[in-house]
Structure formats: structure tokens, C-alpha cells
Amino acid sequence: MAISNSLTRLLGVEHPIVLAAMDLVADARLAVAVSQAGGFGFLGAGYGDAVWLERELANLGQAAQLQQPFGIGFITWSLARQPCLLDRVLAAKPRAVWFSFGDPEPFVRRVKDAGALAVCQVHTVGMALDAVAKGADIIVAQGGEAGGHGISQGSFTLVPAVVDAIGDKVPVVLAGGAADGRALAASIMLGAQGVVMGTRFYASVEAAGRDTAKQRIVTASGDETVRSIVFDISRNNVWPHPFTGRCLANTHTQRWLGRELELMRREDVIAEFARARETGDFDTAPVIAGEAVALIQDIPSAKDIVRRTVTQAERLLAGASEWITTERTAAA
């Protein structure tokens, strides 16, 4: 059975699998690979590095083989500091623009006027209702299992609560903890229309991260991630409450968890952290990954990830359909 629904129709894709707009990791190479595999690839423009964005948009333009649609994602409060970047993005004709962590209202109308879809990431039911009222075309409901920034509620309760609150006004997509076809099948059972996968695609051949970071994702267990503000303090970029960041636990987090105030005063440690990020020393620098590391044992191509996810989900959903039919027949 093919998984076709309102999300796939809106995005113009074959499969309801979305590449998370991971800051810098989701570059043109990875976005192209996911889109070519039948999913939907987002560039992770993150905080809005103009040089990086120009380069990756150029790389997308050079990918003449890319016939599928693509999107670009921003950290909204950072985009608000340099709104001209949105004009450059819209000139590239993306199918969708993803807004996370901030008020999307100043940008949604510009996106829709340009013929693109506004995708809004939310973490609570209230945020979802607000985003829909402001014109969101797609809601990404991100649970606390996700890597990077977020809050605490898990996707297993957040997603159906968001679906119940907004009804069928716009598609809802599950983010946080998704790594295979079981998550895709579960998201549909929860009322969502598909999944966003970040950590799973980070550990892929095409992702822009260092190979050593990808290998750490593969070898990490489910209890080896930590949600804190340690890595934000260490890079002088503390986010407002209630947002914290999830990454793989390492020597640095073990040293400074519970000592955050002291860390704020340690300029020597902050300088050490900056050097570690430049050199790829992941005992100090963070590998930003979610709890899905528990389900990741390899570093395949993005195409293989999409294929395996869809195949497994289709089998599970077909089985569920057969079981429901059997139960109804027996009840009759």
C-alpha cells in the first residue's frame, strides 16, 4: 500500500518523510538526496549564515537532476534579525519555508504570496493553535525526544493532542524520536500525516556532519543523550526559557551539568569549547542528536533510509488494516 495523504499532496512528494531542517547538517547534498528518494528535503539555514546559505542555494541550483520540490528552514527569532535573507530564499522558489522557535507572523504572508507553503514547528497545543491562526500550512509537532532545541513533552502525547486541537485544518507531522518505519506507521495511527527525521538522516552518507560525529550516533545508546543548556552556555548562545538543547552526553556535559552558573564565568572553558567545535573534538563539542540514536546502527545513504522506512511502514499499516477488518467482521 502506498502512503499518500494530504501531506504528500501538499508537498508534491511520493512519501510522507521530511528531512529536518538541521542547522548546517542539512545542506544541499542531503536535501537533494532525500528529495530524490521521494521524501521532502529541507536546507537547514538555522541562524541564517548568509555565506553558507548562498553557497548551498547555488549548490541546489547546480543540481540539475533535482526535479523534486525542496524547502528551507530557519530559526525564526534569528531570521527576524536579518529578514532580507527571506527574500533571497524565496527567489530560489522553494516549495516550503520552515519556521521554528519564534513568531512566524511577520513572515508567513510573504511566503504565501511567493507561492510557497509555511511550515511551523510547535511544541505545545497552544503554539499549534497560534500557528494555524497565523496561516501555517503544515504543523510540525516536535516532541522532547528530538535532538537540538525543544521542551519536554514527548511526541506520543503531543502529536495526538495537537491533531485533536486543530482537527483537519492543516496536516500535522510528527518530529522527535522517529528513525524507522515503525515511527512513520505510529505517526499515522496518532493522527499525523507523516514524520520528520533529523538524527536518522544525520547518520547518513550525504549529511554534512563529520564522520566521527555520525559514528558516535551509531554507537550511542538510548540513555546517552542529555537535555540541558550546557552547550548553549559553552558557545555563548543561551536560549530563552523554556527551551533547552538535546545532544549526546560527553565529557564536557558530565563535567558541567549542575554547574551552569560557574560555566558562565569560565571564559577559558568557553574558548576551549570553540576550539573543540573547530577541530571536531566531540569529547567537548556536542553531537546534536536525539533519542532516536537508540534505533540507529548504521550510516546508509538517504535513499536507503527512505526506502527502508517506507517499506516497513507499509507492511505495518497493511497488517493493522487487515487486523481492523478482521475484528470488525468478528464483531458483526
Secondary structure, 3 states (H helix, E strand, C coil): CCCCCHHHHHHCCCCCEEECCCCCCCCHHHHHHHHHCCCEEEEEEECCCHHHHHHHHHHHHHCCCCCCCEEEEEEHHHHCCCCHHHHHHHHCCCCEEEEECCCCHHHHHHHHHCCCEEEEEECCHHHHHHHHHCCCCEEEEECCCCCEEECCCCHHHHHHHHHHHHCCCCCEEEECCCCCHHHHHHHHHCCCCEEEECHHHHCCCCCCCCHHHHHHHHHCCCCCEEEECHHHHHCCCCCCCCCEEEEECCHHHHHHCCCHHHHHCCHHHHHHHHHHHHHCCCCCCCCCCCHHHHHCCCCCCHHHHHHHHHHHHHHHHHHHHHHHHHHHHHHC
